[in-house]
Amino acid sequence: MKLDGACKLEEESQGLQASPPLDPSNLYRTRLEPKSWFSKLFGPSFRDPPGGRWPEIMGTIHSRLAEERSVFFKACVELIKLTPDARIQCDAMGPSVDAAITVFQLMLCREFLAARRYIQPANFDKFVEMFYGVSHRYGPEVSRSGHCTSRYERDDRGNELLLFYGDVATYITGKKAPLLEAMWLMENTSKRLACITCAAVASAFGDPQSVSEMVKKIQTRSE
């Protein structure tokens, strides 16, 4: 998946016509108004910070992603309740779906880090490996060689987006191939999830311009 301006995800889902004829009432938006950390940036703006600052930066990002996972999952449950013949098998976020959401968030983080060049190419792989390596301190432990990571990153055709939402919808509904529900969730949450994730990275690196850009994209969708 190629991330253009962090939010090309929405363009990939706008053409989908399988959405139920119900208004989702912007459930994800109402459950997550702009957070105070958007304006309370972490430190001064910088590029390629010294290795001694990495743990603090990573902790800032991970803690914000962890908070967002539960908000995102709850919104997905409420959205699926709006679908025809809605069936909810599990409305509590367990380890498997928590891991799937975490992996998808980290994939977005990695792409945004590369696009904004917060870390120089020579140090990029080392930073990413360490970033994945400390994930267990804030939620499920994931690795770049794990099942979900390999599943979502196996090609660059955008299939990982549908795979991810299919996994979330399957967990919630118990259905083996909940295409309708997956497309419904993707249409109503993908842009915000991407923007919130990228804003978490930008704020940790002290990049107010990018944070403002992400917030504006969220607000544009809400209008």
N, C-alpha and C positions, 0 to 999 in steps of 0.2 A: 504494500500500500504506500502510495506516495502522498505525503502530507504537504499541501500547498496552503500556506497561511493558516495552518493548524486545523482548518475547518472545511476542507474539501469533502469531508465525509457526508455532509448534508446533501451535496450535489449528487452523490451516488444514490441517495435514497429518495430524492424528490420525485423521480419518475415512477416509483412503485405505485401500483393501482390497487393493491390488495387490502388497503386499510379498511377497517369496518366503518360503516356510515355513522360513526359516533364521534362526538367532539371530546378529545382527551382533556380538554380544559387546562392544557399546559401544566399537567400535574408535576412534571419535573421542575418546571420554573417555580411554581408556588411553594414547592417543598425546599427550594434552595435559592433564597435571595442572595444577592452579592455579599460575600463574606467580608468581615472587617480586614482580613489579611490582604485584600486587594490593595488597600491604601497604606498598609503598614508593612512596607517592604523590608526584606531582610538585608540590611547592610547597604553599602554604596554599590553602584553599578560597576561590574568588572568582568573581564574575560579571562579565561584560563587561570582561575585562582590556584594558589599553591596547594599541594597535596594535604597540608595540614588543615585546610579549610573544608576539604571534601566531606568529612563525616558530618559536620554541622549542616552543610548544604543538603546532603542526602537525607538527613533526619528531618529537615524542614519539609522537603518534598514528600517523603514517605508519610509523615504524620498527616499531611493535608489529603493525600490520596486515601489513606485509611478512613478518614472521616467521611470522604465522599462516597466510598463504596456502599456503606449502609444506606445513604440517602438515595443513591442511584438504584439500588436493589428494591427498596421500598416503592420507589416511583414505578419501577417495572411491574411489580405486583399489582399496583393500583391500575396501571394502564391495561394489563391483561384482563382485569375484571370488567373492562369496558368492551371487550371483544364478544362477538356472537358465540353463544354456547360456552361461555367462559368456564374454565375448570382450573381450580387452584389446588395443586397437590401439596405444595410446600411454600409457605409464605415467610419462612425464616431463613436467613442467609447461613448456609452451612459451609463447611470447608471447601467442597468442590467448586461451588459457584464463586466463593470468595477468592479462590485461587485463579479462576478464569478471569474475573474482573481485574484482579491485580496484574496478571500477565498482560492483559489488554492495555491497562493504564501504563505499564512500564514500556510497552512497545511504542505507545504514543509519546511518552517522555523521551525515549531514545531518538525517535525521529525528529522531535522538536529540538533537542539538544544539538543534533547534527545540523539542522536547518539554520539555527541561530548562532552556531559556532561559539557556544559558551565555553566549550573545551576544545583546545587545539587538537588537530588530527593525530598528532604524535601521542597524545595522552588519552584519546577518546576511548579506545577499547579497554584500557585499564580502568577508567572511570566507570564505564558501563558495567564491567564485571563486578566491581566493588559495589555499585549501586544495586545490582541484582542480589549480590551476596548478603547485604544487610536487610533485605526485605523481611526476613523472619522476625525481626525485632518489632515490626509494626503490623504484622498479619501473617498470612500463610507464607511459607518458604517456597520460593520459586527460583528456577535457574534457567539459563539461556538454552539448556539442552533438555528441559523438561517437556512433558507431553503437550501441555497447552501452548507453550512457546513455539514448539515445532509445528503444531497444528495451525496456529494463526499466522506464522511467518513463512510458510512453505512456498508461497508464490507472491507475485506483486500485481496481481490482477484484481485486487479488491475483494477476493473471496473471503478473506479473514474477517471482514466485517459481518457478513452473513453467517459465517461459522460461529463467531462469538455470540451474536444475538440468538442464533439457534440453540446454542448451549444454555444460555440464560433462560430462554423460553421453555426448553425441555426440562430444566430443573424445576421451574415454577409449575408447569402444567402436567408433567409426567408423560407428555406425548413424545413419540419417537422422532417425528419430523414436523414440528409446529411452524411451518413456513409462514402462515398468515400472522401468527403472533410475533415471530421473529422480525418480519418486515414492519409490523406495527410499532414494535419497540424501537427499531432502527430509525424509522421515520421521525419519531417523537423524542428521542433522547440522544442520538449519535452526535449531533452538533454540540450540544451542551456538554456532554461528557468529554469530548475532545478539547473544547475551549477551557473548561474548568481544569483539566489535567495540564494543559499547556500554561495556563495562568499560574498554577502551582510551581511549575519549573521556573517561569520567568520571575516570579516574585522572590524565589529563593536565591536567584542570581542578581537581584536588584535591578531588574529591567522594567521600569514603570511604563515605558512606551508599549512594550508587548503585552503587559497586563491590561492596559487600557484598551488595546486592540481586541483582546479576547473578550473583555467585558462588553465592548461595543457590539461584537458579533452576537453575543448572547442576547443583548437587549434588542437587536435588530430582529431576531427571530421572535421575540416576545411581542413585538408591536403588531 
